[in-house]
Amino acid sequence: MISLPTSSSLSNSSKVILLFSGGLDSYFLYKSLKQNKIKFKCAYFYTSPASYETEKNFRKVKYICKNAD
């Protein structure tokens, strides 16, 4: 089981970055961070040249970070 930090355990200078893989585990972590009111930035690394899979996952990550509650 993953132990996530709480908003009270993070200092004001802490920076949290969620590195998306495009899988359900990333979405679970996203939702957990949101529910715990932890401020974070989304990141997604992809290969060059782009493949169908990297483009699909990139679009999914952009959608989640802009639209999910």
Phi, psi and omega per residue, in radians:
M1 nan 2.424 -3.135
I2 -1.512 2.319 3.088
S3 -1.775 1.958 3.141
L4 -1.569 2.549 3.058
P5 -1.196 2.692 3.038
T6 -1.710 2.831 -3.132
S7 -1.090 -0.520 3.135
S8 -1.347 -0.357 -3.132
S9 -1.533 -0.129 3.128
L10 -1.730 2.400 3.080
S11 -1.361 2.882 3.130
N12 -1.087 -0.436 -3.124
S13 -1.579 -0.045 -3.141
S14 -1.175 2.482 3.083
K15 -2.093 2.223 3.124
V16 -2.014 2.249 3.104
I17 -2.150 2.231 3.076
L18 -1.734 1.973 3.115
L19 -1.565 1.887 -3.124
F20 -1.340 2.407 3.019
S21 -1.773 -0.285 -3.079
G22 1.724 -0.072 -3.114
G23 -1.693 3.127 -3.129
L24 -1.169 -0.505 3.122
D25 -1.081 -0.683 3.108
S26 -1.120 -0.719 3.141
Y27 -1.160 -0.692 3.087
F28 -1.052 -0.799 3.117
L29 -1.102 -0.707 3.094
Y30 -1.000 -0.890 -3.117
K31 -1.095 -0.704 -3.138
S32 -1.132 -0.745 3.096
L33 -1.090 -0.753 3.125
K34 -1.100 -0.801 -3.110
Q35 -1.116 -0.551 3.135
N36 -1.576 0.116 3.091
K37 0.965 0.746 3.102
I38 -1.725 2.158 3.125
K39 -1.295 2.389 -3.111
F40 -2.703 2.869 3.054
K41 -1.975 2.511 3.083
C42 -1.597 2.488 3.071
A43 -2.441 2.581 3.083
Y44 -2.565 2.150 3.099
F45 -1.783 2.397 3.122
Y46 -2.371 2.913 -3.049
T47 -1.539 2.790 3.044
S48 -2.250 2.230 0.056
P49 -1.238 2.647 -3.103
A50 -1.153 2.536 3.055
S51 -1.961 2.988 3.104
Y52 -1.003 -0.778 -3.086
E53 -1.128 -0.774 -3.130
T54 -1.172 -0.671 3.111
E55 -1.154 -0.730 3.130
K56 -1.088 -0.820 -3.137
N57 -1.163 -0.647 3.108
F58 -1.088 -0.773 3.108
R59 -1.102 -0.692 3.138
K60 -1.121 -0.770 -3.140
V61 -1.117 -0.768 3.120
K62 -1.045 -0.742 -3.132
Y63 -1.118 -0.832 -3.117
I64 -1.056 -0.825 -3.077
C65 -1.182 -0.441 3.131
K66 -1.611 -0.512 -2.941
N67 -2.063 -0.351 -3.063
A68 -1.358 2.577 3.119
D69 -1.670 nan nan
